[in-house]
Amino acid sequence: MLNAMVASSKTHAAAMIRWLGLKPEEWEPIAYGDPIHKMFANVRLVRPSEGVEQAHTDWVLEKLVPYICLTCTTVPLNWRIPQEQVDA
């Protein structure tokens, strides 16, 4: 079962796979908004280059999450959705 690297474009996702030194045969590059039709073991999300929008969050929660078997993490691992950093 493959893992997925999600970024603004497939080219950006493929570049992140190479930059992190991951095995390309184990990781599939995916762009935010792409249709998902198969299961993935693990998923890593790269912050969209144009900034996080509601459409990104909706796509992750509605389209991607049902196809993840194990974990969903972010690159870098300390990245958070901007709303979590806003002081109330």
C-alpha positions in Angstrom: 0.0 0.0 0.0 1.4 3.4 -1.0 1.7 6.5 1.1 0.6 10.0 -0.2 2.4 13.3 -0.2 -0.1 16.1 -0.6 1.0 19.6 -1.8 -0.2 22.5 -3.9 0.7 20.5 -7.1 2.0 17.1 -8.0 5.3 18.6 -8.9 5.6 20.2 -5.4 4.7 16.9 -3.8 7.2 15.0 -5.8 9.9 17.6 -4.9 9.0 17.1 -1.2 9.4 13.4 -1.5 12.9 13.8 -3.0 13.8 16.6 -0.5 12.9 14.4 2.5 14.8 11.5 1.1 11.8 9.2 0.9 11.6 6.3 -1.5 9.6 7.5 -4.5 8.2 4.0 -5.2 6.5 4.1 -1.8 5.0 7.6 -2.0 2.5 9.0 -4.5 2.4 12.8 -5.1 -1.1 14.3 -4.9 -2.3 17.9 -5.3 -5.0 19.4 -3.0 -8.3 18.9 -4.7 -7.3 15.8 -6.7 -9.9 13.0 -6.8 -9.0 10.1 -4.4 -10.0 6.6 -5.4 -7.6 4.3 -3.4 -6.5 3.7 0.1 -3.2 5.1 1.5 -1.3 3.8 4.5 0.1 7.2 5.6 -0.3 10.8 4.3 1.9 13.8 4.8 0.4 17.3 4.1 2.6 20.1 2.8 1.2 23.6 3.6 -0.2 25.0 0.3 2.1 27.6 -1.2 -0.9 30.0 -1.7 -1.9 29.7 1.9 -4.5 27.5 3.7 -8.1 28.1 2.5 -11.3 26.5 3.6 -11.4 24.5 0.4 -8.1 22.8 1.4 -9.6 21.8 4.8 -12.8 20.6 3.3 -11.0 18.5 0.8 -8.7 16.9 3.5 -11.6 16.1 5.8 -14.2 15.0 3.2 -12.2 13.4 0.4 -8.8 12.4 1.8 -9.4 11.2 5.4 -11.8 8.4 4.5 -9.0 6.8 2.4 -6.2 6.9 5.1 -5.5 3.6 6.9 -2.9 4.8 9.5 -1.7 8.4 10.0 -2.0 11.9 8.6 0.9 14.2 9.5 2.3 17.5 8.3 5.6 18.6 6.8 7.3 20.0 8.8 5.8 18.1 11.7 5.4 21.2 13.9 3.2 22.9 11.2 -0.3 23.8 12.5 -3.5 25.1 10.9 -3.3 28.9 11.3 -6.5 29.0 13.4 -4.8 27.0 16.2 -2.2 29.8 16.6 -4.7 32.6 17.0 -5.0 33.9 20.6 -8.6 34.1 21.8 
